[in-house]
């Protein structure tokens, strides 16, 4: 029997959708080992946010209110103290999970399985699958410590659906850390957009360096993005060229996405970019180079000049919707 603790992620006092992927993992492990799972909601506004996850089948929802912006130095001691009673601690492999969970593991002396794409129960043991070397190698591993710390790829675990009922809520003590008092948060800048969040969108349209300028991103790509009701992404080359801000980068060193539809415009398909989007359900690519590597993963590949094809596609989408 393995009990699992899900560490929820908050943003502006609300539970992020990334948490639902961690809950999906927890359900799989708990059901496969005849265990239970709980959810720890920690941070500013934790008590109010806890109501958002009471309907997903958790044994209980634990809350730990810590005022102010997120700081791993302030969160990790409490997560570790609560988590020491569980067999597995899990969070999504978002920026939050990648920052917090290794520190928690260090405090517990626990082994870590990071950025996993699959979990299986074999002979009563948990076996994890994770991509390595930009997805060129798929590794399997076991964690042999009493407590296991895991981060899961949001793109590989379908968000959990509500299962009815209402979990009880319980407040836990916050563990103070001396180091936290010596770390000052200067603020968090949250990018507000009317478009869907890139990490959570069902449709993503990404542009590459072939767009040639920030102005072309605005005039050529954005109309298609808005016509499809999509989130906008970009390749690292486009970000490095200064065409768009780095929060739009998709790839190994950016965000990993797996929307229902991914449209790649003027992106050659370097292995680092493919690592961030090849889990998409349907991939459409527009590139005038028929030998571009992205053709190997695309479901639909249009060999065309993007400056002709994208406006025509935008017009067609608008006509179909209108």
QUIBELLIN-V652849 format. One record per residue. N is the residue number from 1. PHI is phi in radians with two decimals (NA if undefined). PSI is psi in radians with two decimals (* if undefined). OMEGA is omega as a letter, one per 40 degrees, with the letter a starting at -180 (none if undefined). Layout:
{{N/PHI/PSI/OMEGA} {N/PHI/PSI/OMEGA}}
This chain:
{{1/NA/2.22/a} {2/-2.17/2.06/i} {3/-1.58/2.50/a} {4/-2.13/2.42/i} {5/-1.96/2.09/i} {6/-1.60/2.21/i} {7/-1.68/1.91/a} {8/-1.29/2.69/i} {9/-1.93/2.24/i} {10/-1.89/2.61/i} {11/-2.52/2.10/a} {12/0.95/0.67/i} {13/1.38/0.15/a} {14/-2.11/2.61/i} {15/-1.24/2.24/i} {16/-1.39/2.64/a} {17/-1.06/-0.43/i} {18/-0.97/-0.57/a} {19/-1.08/-0.55/a} {20/-1.20/-0.51/i} {21/-1.22/-0.67/i} {22/-1.16/-0.63/i} {23/-1.15/-0.68/i} {24/-1.04/-0.76/i} {25/-1.06/-0.83/a} {26/-1.05/-0.69/i} {27/-1.10/-0.75/i} {28/-1.06/-0.81/a} {29/-1.19/-0.79/a} {30/-1.09/-0.79/a} {31/-1.18/-0.62/a} {32/-1.32/-0.30/a} {33/-2.10/0.18/a} {34/1.05/0.59/i} {35/-1.83/-2.90/i} {36/-2.27/2.89/i} {37/-2.33/2.54/i} {38/-2.10/2.88/i} {39/-2.16/2.24/i} {40/-1.78/2.07/i} {41/-1.83/1.97/a} {42/-2.23/2.39/i} {43/2.31/-3.00/a} {44/-1.25/2.16/a} {45/1.47/0.33/a} {46/-1.05/-0.70/a} {47/-1.11/-0.75/i} {48/-1.24/-0.69/a} {49/-1.18/-0.45/a} {50/-1.01/-0.54/a} {51/-1.07/-0.41/a} {52/-1.28/-0.30/a} {53/-2.10/0.31/a} {54/-1.38/-0.23/a} {55/-1.80/0.37/a} {56/-1.90/0.20/i} {57/1.61/0.16/i} {58/-1.20/2.60/i} {59/-1.08/-0.77/i} {60/-2.74/2.77/i} {61/-1.91/2.13/i} {62/-1.75/2.43/i} {63/-2.15/2.47/i} {64/-2.43/1.84/a} {65/-1.48/2.09/i} {66/-2.22/2.05/a} {67/-1.26/2.67/i} {68/1.60/-3.09/a} {69/-1.21/2.79/i} {70/-1.08/2.33/i} {71/-2.48/2.15/a} {72/-1.06/-0.54/i} {73/-1.10/-0.53/a} {74/-1.49/-0.54/a} {75/-1.48/-0.69/a} {76/-1.01/-0.74/a} {77/-1.05/-0.69/i} {78/-1.23/-0.76/i} {79/-1.07/-0.74/a} {80/-1.15/-0.72/a} {81/-1.13/-0.79/i} {82/-1.20/-0.70/a} {83/-1.27/-0.30/a} {84/-1.14/-0.24/i} {85/-1.59/0.03/a} {86/-2.00/2.78/i} {87/-1.43/-0.58/a} {88/-2.39/2.36/i} {89/-1.96/2.33/a} {90/-2.42/2.50/i} {91/-2.49/2.89/i} {92/-1.25/2.61/i} {93/-1.43/0.85/i} {94/-1.50/-3.11/i} {95/-0.99/-0.70/i} {96/-1.07/-0.91/a} {97/-1.14/-0.68/a} {98/-1.21/-0.45/i} {99/-1.47/-0.77/a} {100/-1.41/-0.82/a} {101/-1.18/-0.64/i} {102/-1.07/-0.62/i} {103/-1.18/-0.68/i} {104/-1.08/-0.78/a} {105/-1.06/-0.70/i} {106/-1.10/-0.70/i} {107/-1.18/-0.53/a} {108/-1.65/-0.12/a} {109/1.10/0.61/a} {110/-1.76/2.62/i} {111/-1.34/2.73/a} {112/-2.18/2.37/i} {113/-2.04/1.85/a} {114/-1.79/2.55/i} {115/1.00/0.75/a} {116/-1.37/2.65/i} {117/-1.93/-0.19/a} {118/-2.84/2.62/i} {119/-2.33/2.47/i} {120/-2.35/2.68/i} {121/-1.89/2.00/a} {122/-2.18/2.00/a} {123/1.07/0.57/a} {124/1.42/0.01/i} {125/-1.92/2.62/i} {126/-1.52/2.25/i} {127/-2.08/2.15/a} {128/-1.82/2.56/i} {129/-2.04/2.35/i} {130/-2.55/2.51/i} {131/-1.35/2.53/i} {132/-2.37/2.81/i} {133/0.88/0.96/i} {134/1.01/0.56/i} {135/1.51/0.03/i} {136/-1.29/-0.39/i} {137/-2.25/2.37/i} {138/-1.91/2.06/a} {139/-1.81/2.66/i} {140/-2.10/2.52/a} {141/-2.66/2.78/i} {142/-2.12/2.61/i} {143/-1.89/2.20/a} {144/-1.76/-0.03/i} {145/-1.36/2.81/a} {146/-1.08/-0.67/i} {147/-1.91/2.32/i} {148/-1.96/2.37/i} {149/-1.95/2.24/a} {150/-2.31/2.46/i} {151/-2.13/2.42/a} {152/-2.00/2.52/i} {153/-1.25/2.15/i} {154/-1.06/-0.60/a} {155/-1.22/-0.27/a} {156/-1.87/-0.16/i} {157/-2.11/1.94/i} {158/-1.02/2.35/i} {159/-0.95/2.37/i} {160/-1.10/2.55/i} {161/-1.76/2.66/i} {162/-1.10/2.43/a} {163/-1.95/0.11/i} {164/1.55/2.99/a} {165/1.35/-3.12/i} {166/-2.56/2.07/a} {167/-1.28/2.55/i} {168/-1.22/2.62/i} {169/-1.96/2.43/a} {170/-2.43/2.34/i} {171/-1.52/2.41/i} {172/-2.01/2.75/i} {173/-1.27/2.46/i} {174/-1.51/2.26/i} {175/-1.57/2.08/a} {176/-1.37/2.52/i} {177/-2.19/2.28/a} {178/-1.03/-0.69/a} {179/-1.13/-0.54/a} {180/-1.10/-0.59/a} {181/-1.23/-0.28/a} {182/-1.72/0.08/i} {183/-1.99/2.17/a} {184/-1.93/2.27/i} {185/-1.52/2.19/a} {186/-1.61/0.02/i} {187/2.14/2.76/i} {188/-2.14/2.21/i} {189/-1.61/2.03/i} {190/-1.79/2.13/a} {191/-1.37/2.03/i} {192/-1.62/2.32/a} {193/-2.59/2.55/i} {194/-1.36/-0.25/i} {195/-1.40/2.81/i} {196/-1.08/2.70/i} {197/-1.14/2.34/a} {198/-1.00/-0.70/a} {199/-1.27/-0.31/a} {200/-2.09/-0.02/a} {201/-1.26/2.59/i} {202/-1.40/-0.45/i} {203/-2.27/2.30/i} {204/-2.26/2.31/i} {205/-2.05/2.09/a} {206/-2.05/2.51/i} {207/-2.02/2.69/a} {208/-1.99/-3.01/a} {209/-1.13/-0.37/a} {210/-1.11/-0.26/i} {211/-1.23/-0.35/i} {212/1.34/-0.34/a} {213/-2.88/2.82/i} {214/-1.12/-0.61/i} {215/-1.09/-0.67/i} {216/-1.25/-0.56/i} {217/-1.01/-0.75/a} {218/-1.25/-0.78/a} {219/-1.51/-0.55/a} {220/-1.74/-0.86/a} {221/-1.48/-0.76/a} {222/-1.05/-0.64/i} {223/-1.04/-0.65/i} {224/-1.21/-0.73/i} {225/-0.96/-0.85/a} {226/-1.26/-0.60/i} {227/-1.11/-0.61/a} {228/-1.53/-0.11/a} {229/1.11/0.67/a} {230/-1.78/2.96/i} {231/-1.59/2.65/i} {232/-1.81/2.37/i} {233/-2.22/-3.11/a} {234/-2.77/2.77/i} {235/-1.40/2.86/i} {236/-1.09/-0.63/a} {237/-1.06/-0.69/i} {238/-1.21/-0.66/i} {239/-1.18/-0.81/a} {240/-1.09/-0.52/i} {241/-1.36/-0.13/i} {242/1.48/0.26/a} {243/-1.27/-0.62/a} {244/-2.48/2.80/i} {245/-1.24/2.76/a} {246/-1.22/-0.26/i} {247/-1.22/-0.13/i} {248/-1.68/-0.01/a} {249/-1.25/2.26/i} {250/-1.90/2.28/i} {251/2.61/-3.01/a} {252/-1.01/-0.69/i} {253/-1.79/0.21/i} {254/-2.12/-2.36/a} {255/-1.71/2.49/i} {256/-1.70/2.16/a} {257/-2.19/2.72/i} {258/-2.58/1.11/a} {259/-1.28/3.02/i} {260/-1.20/-0.56/i} {261/-2.40/2.22/i} {262/-2.14/2.14/i} {263/-1.95/2.06/a} {264/-1.85/2.06/a} {265/-1.97/2.01/i} {266/1.15/0.56/i} {267/-1.99/2.16/a} {268/-1.24/-0.59/i} {269/1.75/0.79/i} {270/-1.05/2.66/a} {271/-0.99/-0.57/a} {272/-1.18/-0.60/i} {273/-1.30/-0.75/i} {274/-1.03/-0.59/i} {275/-1.08/-0.39/a} {276/-1.70/-0.09/a} {277/-2.52/-0.04/a} {278/-1.27/-0.10/i} {279/-1.47/0.02/i} {280/-1.10/2.56/a} {281/-1.17/-0.82/i} {282/-2.28/2.26/a} {283/-2.05/2.17/i} {284/-2.01/2.28/a} {285/-2.21/2.43/i} {286/-2.11/2.08/a} {287/-2.78/2.42/a} {288/-1.40/-0.17/i} {289/-1.67/1.87/a} {290/-1.20/-0.22/i} {291/-1.69/0.11/a} {292/-1.02/2.38/a} {293/-0.98/-0.48/a} {294/-1.14/-0.33/i} {295/-1.07/-0.45/a} {296/-1.25/-0.40/a} {297/-1.95/-0.18/a} {298/-1.31/2.42/i} {299/-1.37/-0.59/i} {300/-2.33/2.19/a} {301/-2.21/2.03/a} {302/-1.82/2.05/i} {303/-1.52/1.81/a} {304/-2.88/2.82/i} {305/-1.30/2.14/a} {306/-1.07/-0.50/a} {307/-1.24/-0.29/i} {308/-1.69/-0.76/a} {309/-1.26/-0.73/a} {310/-1.17/-0.82/i} {311/-1.05/-0.66/i} {312/-1.15/-0.72/i} {313/-1.14/-0.71/i} {314/-1.05/-0.78/i} {315/-1.09/-0.73/i} {316/-1.13/-0.72/i} {317/-1.11/-0.81/i} {318/-1.07/-0.70/i} {319/-1.16/-0.73/a} {320/-1.14/-0.63/i} {321/-1.37/-0.46/a} {322/-1.47/*/none}}
